[in-house]
Amino acid sequence: MPGLKDVKDKISGVKKTAQITKAMNMVASAKLRGAQQKMEAFRPYAGKFAEAMRDLSGGIESGDLPLMEVRDVKTVEIVVVTSDRGLCGSFNAHIIKTAERLCRQYEAAGKKVSFVTVGKKGTQSLKKTGKLRLAFNDIMGAFQMFNAREISQNITEAFLNGESDQVDIVYGRFYSVGVQKPEREELLPIKPLSGETGSASKGEVSGSYTYEPDPGEIMEVLLPLFLNVQVYHAMLEVGASEHAARMTAMDNATKACKDMIKDLTRLYNKARQAAVTGELMDIVGGAEALKG
């Protein structure tokens, strides 16, 4: 049985750890509010943008614009969006495992795969594969649209230069505070979005739009912007998911610390009782020896 001082030191250390995890939980909770508000405010914009693109791309062939050119896929680039910081449970690990599984599927089909990482955690894990082309680190803490624009411009340039025939993005989508799941979407080539145009539910007005200039010229301008929106939306989802996952992880860590304190306190009481019993036995033994 460990000594009283050792157990007491462990209890003190676990209590300090519980204070730290509780503070981190509160910080993550405060940051989550802002990140979730930004994400939820951006979702309708991204949805309306996709709706406009769906209507515009309806009459355009996939090969009419460079970013819509469908090729024989020999090289695939995977953009992996994770957080810069850890201590958020298995959130980043699930995203990285999804990207690695996707990589193995493409390689099994005879395709060459490269990675572009957004976030330090993805970079640390995927650089070991030797397939990392570019890394964007230390931006997930306070990112803006210009960061998404820089990323999308880089992968667009690689696609137009023929360095990649297809670009996918893997990120963590925010469903709720307790649920964040990895998602995979195809970024390039941008394909005409499926969906019925001109249809409306009962009671809604339906109709077609007349564009000036023609849809092809508008699409040429909107396609890069649409790519920026997709990348930025993925970063917003990961930003909110990171704080939610960290809040849950720190709450679980605090509960685990409390359980450890209970167990250690019980062990401390047992050790103290054993020490007291030993001292009493020594006293009784000494008294009996004096009588003899």
N, C-alpha and C positions, 0 to 999 in steps of 0.2 A: 504494500500500500504506500502511495507517495506521501511525503511529509506534509505537515500542515502549511509550511511556508510556500512550498511548490504549488499546492492547490489554491492557496490564497492569491498567489501571483497570477495563476491562470484565470481565476475568476475576474481579477482586476483587468487583465488584458482583454478578455471577452467582452466585458462591460464597455471598454473604450471602443472596441470594434463595433459594438451595437450602436453606440452614439454616432460613429462615422457613417454606418449604413443608413441609419435613420435620417441623418442630415442629407445624405445623397438622395434618398427617396424623396425628401421634401423639395430639393433643388430640381430633380427630374420632373416632379409633379408640376412645379411652377413653369418650367420650360415647356412642358407638354402643352399647356394651355395655349401659349402663343404659337407653337408649331402646328397644333391641330387647327387653330383658327385660320392660319395661312393656307394650310392644305385644303380645308373645307371651302374656303373662299375661292380657291383656284380651280377646284373640281368643276363647277359650272362653266367657267371660262373654257377649260379644256374640252368639256363636252360640247359646247356650242361651236368651238373651233372645228372639232371632228365632224359635227353635223354639217357645217358649211363646206368642209372638204369633201364630204360624202356627196353632197349635191353637185359640187363643181367637177369632181372626178368621174361622174357617171358617164359622160360622153367622151372621155379621153382614153386613148389606148395607152397601155403600160409603157410602150417604148417611145412615146412622143416627147417625153422630157427626160433629161439625164438621170435625175433622181428616181425615176419610175422605171428605169431600164431593168428588165428581168433577164438575168444571164444564166448560163450554165454554172452552177455554184461549185467552185473548187476551193475557195478560201472564205472562211467565215470569221468575222470578228465579233467578240462578245464583250459588251460593256457591262461591267459589274459595279453596282452602286452599293456601298456599305458605309458604315460610320467611321469616323476617325478614332473614336475612343471605344474602349471595351467596357467591361462590367455591366453588360446588358444581356446576360444569359446566353442563350444559344441563337440569338437573333442573327448575328453576322455569320455564324457557322452554317446555318441553314441556307443563307444566300450563296455562300461559297460552295457548299455541297451541290446546290442546284446548278451552278455554273460549271462545276467540274463534271457533273453527270451529263450535262448538255454537251460539253466538250468531248467526252468519251463517245457519245452517240454520233457526233459529226465525224470523229476520227474513224469510227467503225464503218462509216459510209465512204471512207476514202477522202475526206475533206481536210484541208489544213486549217488549224484554228489558232487565233491570236486573241489576247486579252487587252482591254483598256479598262483600268480600274479607277473608280472615283471613291475615295475614302481609304484611309491608311490601313484598315484591317484587311480589306481585300488585297491591297498591294503586298502586305506581309505574307499572306498565304499563297497567292498566285505567282509571285516572283520565283518561287521554288520550282515551278513547272518549266521555266525557261521559255514560256510563250507570251510573256508580258511585253507588249509593244510600247505602252505609254501609261503613266500613272499621274493622277491628279489628287494630291494629298493636301491635308490641312485646309480644306475648303468647306467641309460639311458642317463645321461649327457655325459659320455665318456666311452662307452662300447667297448670291443674287442671280438675276437672270443673265448677267454678262458671263458668269461662270458656266452656265448651261450653254450659252452661245459659243463660248470657246471650245467646249467639249464637242458640240454638234458640228462646228466648223471643221475640227480636226478629223472626225470620223467621216464627214462628207468628202473632204479632200482626198482621204485615203480611198474611198469608194469610187470617186470620179477618176482617180489615177489608176484604177485597176488593182490596187493592193488588196482589196476585199470585194467579194461578189455579193455578200450578204452581211448585215449587221443586226445583231440581237442585243437586247438590253435585259439584264436580270437585276431585280431590286426587291425590296421588302415592302409589300403593300399593307397599309394600315386599315384594318377592319374594325377593331375596337381596342380599348386599353389592354385587354387580355389576349387579343388575337392579332398577330402579324404574320403574314405568309409570303414566301418568295413568289414572285411573278416573272414570267418571261414574255416579252413582246418583240416583234420584228420591227426594227427601225427602218432599215434600207434593204432592198428598194421599197419606196413608198408605193403601195398597191392601191388601186381604186377601192375605197371602203365599201363594204357590202351594206346594203340597206335599201329599203324601198323609198324612192323619192316621190314626192307628190301624194303620198298616202297620209291619211289622217284618221284618228279615231272618231267615234261618233260625237257630233257636236262641235268638231274643230274644222276650221277652214283649211282647205288644201289648194295647192296650185303650184305652178312652175315659175321660175325666176328668169328674167332676162338680164344678161350681164353685159356690161360695157366697160372696158374692152372685152374681147371674147374670153371664155374660161381658160383657154390655154395660156394666155398672157398673165391672167390673174394667178393661175396655179404656179407659174414660173417664179412669181414673187412669194407666194404663200408657202410653197413646199419647204424652203429653209426655215421659215418662221414656225411651221408646224413641227419640224424636227426639234427646234429650240424648246417649244412648249412640251413636247413629249419627254425630253431629257429633264427639264425643270420640274415637271410633274413627278417624275420618278424620284428626284432628289427631295422634293417636299414630302413624299410618302415615306421615304427612308428617314428623314429628319424627325417626323412625328413618331414613327415606329420605334426609332432608337430610344427616345425619351420614355415611351410607354413600356418598352421592354426593360429598360434600366430601372424604372420605378417598380415594376413587378419583381425584378431580381433583387433589388435592395430591400424590398418588403419581406421577401422570403428569407434573405440573409439575416435581417433583424429578428425574425421569428426563430430562426435556427440558433442565433446567439442566445436568445432567451431560454430556449430548451437546453442549451449547453450550460448556461448559468445554473439552471435548476439541478441538472445532473452533477455539476461540480460542487454545488452547495451541499447536496446530499452526501457526496464523497468526503467533503470537508468535515461535515458533522460526524460521519463514521470514523474518520481519522482522529478527530478530536476526542470522540468517545473512547476509542481504543487507547489513545494516549492517557486519558484520565484513568481508565481501568488499569492500565499498566502501572501508573503511579500509585494507585490505591493498593494494588497487589504488592508493590515494593514496601509500602508503609506497613501493611499487615504482616508481610514476611519478616520485616525488621523487628516489629513488636513481638512476634512469636519467638524470634531468635533471642531477644533480650529475656523473655520469660524462661526460656530453656537455660 
